[in-house]
């Protein structure tokens, strides 16, 4: 018998995932998979997992930013950057896909290093397009040095050229349940390609890297 979940404004259903545990949020009668919540740890690495985002403001220090993303918000999706141009161009493709799917009007790509546009370039582009708040989203999996130090420092330096503009650096992708589906889908596609049942994906097309070594 299927259990019916009553429709309510906000219900949280706990699910045991071992130690540490995760949480599923149920909204309007449907489960929404989200980020896994880990307990705080005394170590420095543990503290990094506990930090949800790094935030700074050039103006109105006492106010909290609005939750919704509006027309005056500029989003910057920043990756590491590569000497391989094909890798850098893939970020442009992702940003275009992100912009189309979300409908956000101002979304810019940026590379932390090794390639352009830089974070400074993307920040300025957001301002020229009318942004009064800039949200930098690191296209990184885990909270390493680049998220903890380098990207916030580069963003702060870029913001100095635009007084009165607020900004923030969000958390990296981290431990989100949907990433399990993404990784699993990639593995299955590569196995199908090796078996001759699927074409090469965009990531390795033309490289011959997706093969079985014996």
N, C-alpha and C positions, 0 to 999 in steps of 0.2 A: 504494500500500500504506500502510495506517495504522500509524504507529509506536505501540507500546505503551509507556506510561510506567510503570516499575516502582513498586509501592506501597512507600513508605518513610515514616519518621517525619517527615522534613523534607528536601525537595529544592528547590533554587532554580535556576530556569532563566532565563538572561539572554536578553533580547530587545533587538535594536538598534532604537531609536526616533529615531536621529539624535543630535544634540548639543543638550542633554544627554540621557542615556539613562534608560531605565526598567527595571523589574524585575518579573517575574511569579513569584509563589511557587507552587510545586506541592505540594499536600498530599494524601495518600491518593489519588494517581493522578489528581487533577484540578487544573487551573490556577485560581488565585485572583488576580483582578486587584486591585491595591493602589495605594498612593500612589507617585508617581514620585519617585525620589531625585535631587536636583540637587546638583552639586558646590558646595562652599563658594566664596564670592566675597569679595574684600576689601572691597567696598562695604557700607554700612550696610544697603541693601536686600537684598543677598545674604545678609548675616548673619541677617536676619529669616527668609528661606527656610530657612536651615539649622537654625533653632530649631524643635524639634518640639512643645514645649509649655512653658508657664510654670507653675511649681509652687511652692507654699509650704505650710508646715505650722505649726500652732500648738502641736503636741505631738510628742514623740518625734522630734526633728529628725534623728537618725541613721538612722532606719529607712526602707526603701523601701516604698511602698504596694503592696498586693496587686494583681495584674494583673486578677483576676476581679472583676466587679461583683456584690456580694452584697446581702443584705437590709438591711444597715446603711449602704448607700451611697445618697446622694441625688443625683440628676442634675438639673441646671438647664440648659435649652436657652434661650439668650438671643439675641434679635435686636436690631436697632437701636432699634425702636420708631417709631411713626408717629402723626401727627395724624389719620390716616385710620383709623377704627375697624375697617373691613373688613379692613385689613392686619393689625392686631393680633389680630383674631379668627382669622385663618388660622394664626397660630402656635399657638393653642389646639388647632386641628384637627390640626396636625402633631404636637404633643406627645401628643395622644390616640392618634394612629396609631402613633407611636413606642413608646408604652407598651404598646399592645396587641401589636405585632409582636415586641418584645423580651422582654416579660414582666417588665421591671424594675418593682419595686413603688413606688419613689419617683421620679417624674419631674415636674418643675415647669417651667412657662413663665416667662420674665422678659423685660423690655424694658430696654435699657440707659438709655434716656431717653424722654421725651415721653409715656409711657403707663405704666400699672400692670398687673400687679405688677412692682415693681422687682427688681433683683438682691437687695437687702436683704430684701424681702418673701419672695421664693422661697427664700432661704437659711434664713430663720426657719421657713418651712413645712416644709422638709426636716427640720430638727431636731425640730420638733413631731411629725413622723411617725416619728421614731426613728433618723434618720441620725446616724452618728458620723463620716462622711467625706462631703464634698460635692464633686462633680465638675461644674464649669461648662464647658459646651460652647458656644462661640460659633457661632451660625448665620450665619456670614459666609463669603464665598468666600476672601478673601486676607488676609494678615497686615498690615493697615494700622494706623493710630494707635489705633483703638478696641481692637483685640486687644493691641497692644503696650503701651498705657498705661491707657486708660480702664477696660476691663473688669477687669483685674487690680487696679486701685486700688479700684474699687467692691466687688469681692469681698473684698479685704483689710479694707475698712472694715466690711462686713457680718459678717465672721468675728470681729471684735473683741468682738462681743456674745455670742459662744459659745466661751469658752475651752475648750481641750482637743479641739476639733473640727478635724480636718485637712481640707485642701481643695486643689484644683488647678484651673487653667484650661487646658483642652486647646488644641491647635492648631485653627485654622479649617479649613474643608473642604479648601482648597488644591487641589493638582493630583492628583485621584484619577481613575483611568480611567473609573469608572462615571459620573462627571459628564458625560463625552462622550455616553454613552447618554441621560442625562437631558435634556441640551440638544438633542440630535438628535430625541428623542421630542417635545419641546415644539415645535420648529420644524415637524416633520411634522404634528402635530395642528393647529397654527394654519393651515397651508396647506390641510389638509382642511376646516377650518371655512370658510375663505375660498371654497373651491370648493363649499361647500354639502354636504359629505359628513360633517360632524361638528358636534356642538353646541359652544357656547362652553365653555371649561374653567372650573374654579372660580376661577382667578386673574382672569379678565376678564369673568365672567358679568355681563350687564346693563350693561356699560360701553360697548359698541360700539367698543372700541379695537382689537379684532382684525379688521382690514379691510385691503383693498388700496387704497392711494391712487394715483391716476393724474393 
